[in-house]
């Protein structure tokens, strides 16, 4: 996965609920629950439509008032975890 990739959330195998400012997903096949914290939920919501990773990072950096480098350093591990759980579609 690199900043040029276009990603969006994979909702096919998950039941999704919003609980306050967090998102909870249940993997339908595995029966596991995944809780996404408030910042992760912001990212998850931004992935409702396909977006280039670099555009996502730029948007988050502007929204939170942090450097692009810091945002990328914080965001990429989260996106990699989503990918590990098959929660992303990547182009």
Residue pairs with C-beta under 8 A, 6 or more apart in sequence:
1 7
1 53
1 76
1 79
1 80
1 83
1 90
2 53
3 52
3 53
3 54
3 57
3 72
4 52
4 53
4 54
5 52
5 53
5 90
5 91
6 50
6 51
6 52
6 53
6 90
6 91
7 47
7 50
7 51
7 52
7 53
7 56
7 79
7 88
7 89
7 90
7 91
8 47
8 48
8 49
8 50
8 51
8 88
8 89
9 44
9 47
9 48
9 82
9 87
9 88
9 89
10 86
10 87
10 88
10 89
13 27
13 28
13 29
13 86
14 25
14 26
14 27
14 28
14 34
14 87
15 25
15 26
15 28
16 23
16 24
16 25
17 23
17 24
17 25
18 24
18 41
21 38
21 41
22 35
22 36
22 37
22 38
22 41
23 35
23 36
23 40
23 41
23 44
23 45
24 33
24 34
24 35
24 36
25 33
25 34
25 36
25 87
26 32
26 33
26 34
27 33
27 34
27 85
34 85
34 87
36 44
40 78
42 60
42 63
43 56
43 60
43 75
43 78
43 79
44 82
46 56
46 59
46 60
47 56
47 88
50 89
50 91
51 59
53 75
53 76
53 79
56 75
57 68
57 71
57 72
57 75
58 68
58 71
60 71
60 75
61 67
61 68
61 70
61 71
64 71
79 88
82 88
83 90
